[in-house]
Amino acid sequence: MLENPILNDIATLAKPALFNIYFALASIPVGFPLAVLLAVGKCQRSRWLRWPSSAFVYAFRGSPLFIQFFMVYSVMLSFNLSHWKPMGIDWLVMHPLFIGPVVLVANTSAYAAEIFYGALRAVPKGQIEAAQALGMSRWRVFRSVSWPQALRLAWPAYTNELVFLFHATTLVYFTLPVINEQKDLMNKAGELFERDYNAVLHYSVAALYFLVISIVIFRFAAWYHTRLNRHLAPAERPPAPSFKPRYLR
């Protein structure tokens, strides 16, 4: 063990931090395309496409994430003996490493869908009409005109959603059972606190991990924002997502 208590906590909390990172990384690849589909669905004139998308977004934006974890786990638990166990997949569908990303995907896709929906509605109609006048199909108009502009408009707000998603991973093991040593940052910090009641040390180091990883997310988002706007002159580019407040830039 390291003699310095801060370095000791940094080493101890390194593995739990990987669980928080896992929950976030496992949710984004599914949550992002689902959010795009929901946003497109909300833009449709057909109520059979618009209403289900809107209902999904309202349901997961209008209820606390904490309750969503409880609800999904309760549903999975109610089907365990009758469905999951006879099928031999109870080890998967009842595991926090599976349920956690499922709930986070539903939650982040609902919030991100509202961001993308607003961005799609903000694309100038004249550009869409011009593309249609050129004979482009609806899919090509979306792929070549609507979506590229919507993504550039939505990216700063979506960056905040990515950070919120990473912070929300702290709720996984507050609501779901902890299996073996699969503890995230807050669980492990709480365990260390119960040993010596040094809340300042353990929770400060946990907060340090969240701060550092959040900065990494912002740095990646700023780099990708620059790529999205690389066709614009530097003076015309909108400000990239940044961890720093505007008055410090």
N, C-alpha and C positions, 0 to 999 in steps of 0.2 A: 504494500500500500504506500501511496505517496504521503509524505509528511505534511505538505501544504494542504489544508482542508479544501481550499478552492480548487486546486488541481485535482485533488482526490474526487471531489464531486463532479468535475468536468469529465474525468475518466469513467466514473460510475454511471453517469447519465448519458454517455455516448450511445450505448446499445439501446436504451429506451427511446432515444431520439429517432432511431431508425424505424421504430413502429409508427411514430407520427408521420415521418416522411413516406412510409409505405402506404398508409391510409390515403394520403393526399395524391401520391403518384398513381395509385390504383384507381382513383376516382376520376381523375382528369381525362384520360383517354376515352372513357365512356360518357362522362358528363358533358364534355364539349360537343360532340356530334348530336347527342340527345337534345341539348339546349338549342342547337341550330334547327333541328327538326321541329321542336316546339315553337320556336320563333317564327319559322316559315308557316307552320300550321295556324298560328294566331293571325297571320297576315292574309289568310285565304278568305275568299268570299263565302265559300260553302260552310254552312254552320256545322256540318258533320265533321269537318276538319278543324274548324275554329273552336267550337265548344269543348271538345275533349282536351285540346291543348291548353285552353284558358283554364279549364277546371283543374288540370294537373298543376299548373303554375300557381293558381290561387290556393290550392290545398297545401302545397309544400312551402309556399311563402307565408301563408297565414297561420301556420302552426309552429310551435317551438321545435327546434331540432332535438332537444332533450326528449320530448314526448314521441317524436318520430322514431327514435331508437327503441323506446319502450314498446311502441305499437308493433313495429316490425318484428322485434324479438318475441313478443307475445304471440303473434300470428305464426311465426316459425315454430314456436314451442307447442302450439295447439295442434299442429300437423305432424309433430315429430313421431309419435307412436303409430299413427294411422297411415302416414305416407312416407316420411323420410327414412325411418328406421327399416320398414320392410323393403324399401328400395336400396338400402345400404349406402345412402348418401347423407345420413344424419351427421357424420363426422365433418362434412363440408358445410351444409346449409345452416348448421347450428353454431358454427365457429365464428368468433368475433372477427377474424381476419377475412371472413366472407360477408357477414352481416354488416360490418362497419362500412366497407366500400359501397355496398348496396344502398344504404341509407344516405350516405354522403353524395352518391351519384344523383339520387332523386332530388336532394336538397339543392345541390349546386346547379343542377340543370335547370331547376325552376327559377332561381335567381338570375342565372346567366341568360336564360331565355328572354327574360324581361329586358335585359340589357341589349341583346341582339335584336329584339323586336323593335325597340326604340330606334336603334341604329338603322335598321332596314326601312323604317318609316321616314327617316331623315334623308334618305337618298333622293336627290332631285328627280321629280317625275319626268322632267324634260329629257334627261339622259336615258331613262328607261324607254320613253316613247321614241327617241331617236334610234335606239338599238332595235326596237320592234319594227320601225320603218325600214331598217336595213334587211329585214327578213329573218332576224335571229329567232330561234325557238325560245320558249319560256325558260328552259333549262340553261341555254347558253346566255340569255340575258342575266339570269341569276348568277351564273358562274363567272361571267366576264365583266359585268357592270355592277349589279346590286351588291353581291357578297363582298368583293374586294373593298368597296367603299365603306360598307357597313362594318367590316372588321377593323378598318383603320379608325372609324369613329368610336367603336365599342371597346377597343383594346385598353385604353387607360382604365375604364370602369371595370372591365373584366380582370385586369391585373389586381384590383382591390378584391374582387371575388376570389381569386386564387389565394391571396393572403388570408382572407377570412376562412376559406376552406381549410387551409393548413392549421389555423388556430382552432377551428371546430373539431379537429381530430382529438382534442383533449376530452371530448365528451364520450368517446367510444367506450373506454374502460370505466367511465363513471356510471354507465348504464348497462353494459354487457359484462358477463362474467370474465374474470381474469383467469386464464389457463396457464398453469405452470409459472414460468418467469416472464410471460409476455406482458410486461408492464410498459406503459408509455411514460413520457416525461413527468406528467403530473402525478401518476400513480407511484412512480419510483421516488419522486421528491417527497410525497406524503409518507412513504415507508421510511425514508431517511429521517423525516421530521419526528416520527413516532419513537425513534431511537434516542435522540438527544434534544428534541424540541427546539432545534436551531432553524426556525422558519426563514430567517433572513438569508442565511447561507444557501440552503437547499432550493428554496423557491427562486432566489435571485439567479442561481446558476441555471435553473430550468428556464427562467425568463430570458437569460442570455442566449440559450440555444434557439429559442423562438425568434429572438431579435436577429441573430446572425442568419438563420435560414430565411427569414422574411427579407432581409437585405439581398440575399442571393436571388430570391424570386423577383424582387424589384429590378435588380441588375439585368437578369435575363429578359424581363419584360421590356426594359428600356432598349436593350440590344435588338429585340425583335421589332419593337416599334420603329426603330431607325430603318430596319429593312423594309417594313411595310411602306414607309414614306421616302424610300431612297430615290424615287423618281422626281421628288420635289427639290427645289433649291434649298440649301440650309436655312436661309432666312424665312422661307415659307413653311417649313416643317412645324407642326404643332409640338408643344412641349412633351417630352417623353415621360412616362411614369417614373417617379423618383421617390426614394425614401425621404429625401430632404424636403422641408417646407419651402414654398416658393421664395420667401424672403431670405433664405440662406443660400439660394443658388447663385 
